[in-house]
């Protein structure tokens, strides 16, 4: 599997992906617990006929956004895994080239 980026880029992508994974998991848990801190971010209408109608719509929106956050966390986790694989492949490639240089020096 060829790496598409270098060591620094892989490290940056790994860091951001891990950070994004944790953030999306925490937000997903907050939406699952129907946290009122996120009430303003729900796509709700301005007016409802009854309190029960508002609660039903808010519960549906909280559940939908929680699922979106969990799916996003999984995608961030996949990118973190890919970045880790690229980083490991790059390190193995560098180690192999160093070993080859040392062997050439010994032969001379």
C-alpha atoms as one frame of an Amber mdcrd trajectory, in Angstrom:
protein
   0.000   0.000   0.000   1.690   3.229  -1.083   1.593   6.138   1.309   0.155
   9.331  -0.073   1.738  11.579   2.515   4.932  11.949   4.512   5.712  11.462
   8.169   4.656  14.928   9.376   1.419  14.865   7.399   0.614  11.374   8.722
   1.226  12.515  12.292  -0.955  15.585  11.838  -3.762  13.553  10.263  -3.497
  10.959  13.036  -3.697  13.630  15.747  -6.649  15.441  14.165  -8.484  12.164
  13.522  -8.091  11.005  17.119  -9.205  14.404  18.373 -12.220  14.383  16.022
 -13.137  10.861  17.085 -13.239  11.808  20.758 -15.123  15.025  20.083 -17.771
  13.306  17.954 -18.181  10.509  20.508 -18.693  13.042  23.301 -21.158  15.038
  21.216 -22.996  11.843  20.265 -23.292  10.872  23.920 -24.564  14.355  24.757
 -27.199  14.141  22.016 -28.148  10.636  23.184 -28.693  11.961  26.708 -30.842
  14.804  25.274 -28.531  17.459  26.696 -30.249  20.835  26.829 -26.948  22.540
  26.003 -27.429  21.361  22.409 -31.095  22.351  22.165 -30.249  25.444  20.096
 -28.538  23.299  17.433 -31.605  21.151  16.769 -33.425  21.724  13.479 -36.802
  22.568  15.040 -39.685  24.774  13.979 -40.334  28.071  15.730 -43.888  27.232
  16.823 -45.602  24.036  18.010 -49.246  23.432  18.873 -48.538  21.439  22.012
 -45.719  20.583  24.382 -46.000  16.894  23.463 -45.505  17.704  19.783 -42.364
  19.704  20.652 -40.990  16.891  22.817 -41.608  14.277  20.133 -39.907  16.375
  17.470 -36.992  17.242  19.793 -36.485  13.565  20.711 -36.428  12.625  17.031
 -33.919  15.383  16.262 -31.681  14.439  19.213 -31.627  10.799  18.066 -30.889
  11.725  14.466 -28.020  14.022  15.407 -26.587  11.433  17.814 -26.463   8.868
  15.007 -24.772  11.399  12.721 -22.142  12.087  15.369 -21.459   8.366  15.878
 -21.117   7.779  12.139 -18.731  10.720  11.892 -16.708   9.319  14.809 -16.375
   6.005  12.968 -15.168   7.814   9.848 -12.615   9.774  11.886 -11.491   6.461
  13.409 -11.006   4.990   9.923  -8.894   7.976   8.893  -6.863   7.615  12.092
  -6.232   3.962  11.259  -5.160   4.820   7.704  -2.830   7.538   9.004  -1.327
   5.099  11.490  -0.761   2.502   8.752   0.937   5.117   6.535   3.125   6.198
   9.440   4.162   2.612  10.174   4.887   1.883   6.509   6.982   5.041   6.246
   8.971   4.070   9.369   9.574   0.544   8.036  10.689   1.952   4.703  13.137
   4.322   6.403  14.494   1.534   8.615  15.006  -0.724   5.599  16.862   2.013
   3.714  19.109   2.657   6.736  19.892  -1.057   6.978  20.728  -1.152   3.275
  23.097   1.821   3.669  24.848   0.137   6.605  25.288  -3.066   4.593  26.831
  -1.115   1.708  29.268   0.594   4.078  30.347  -2.777   5.531  31.020  -4.217
   2.079  33.317  -1.342   1.148
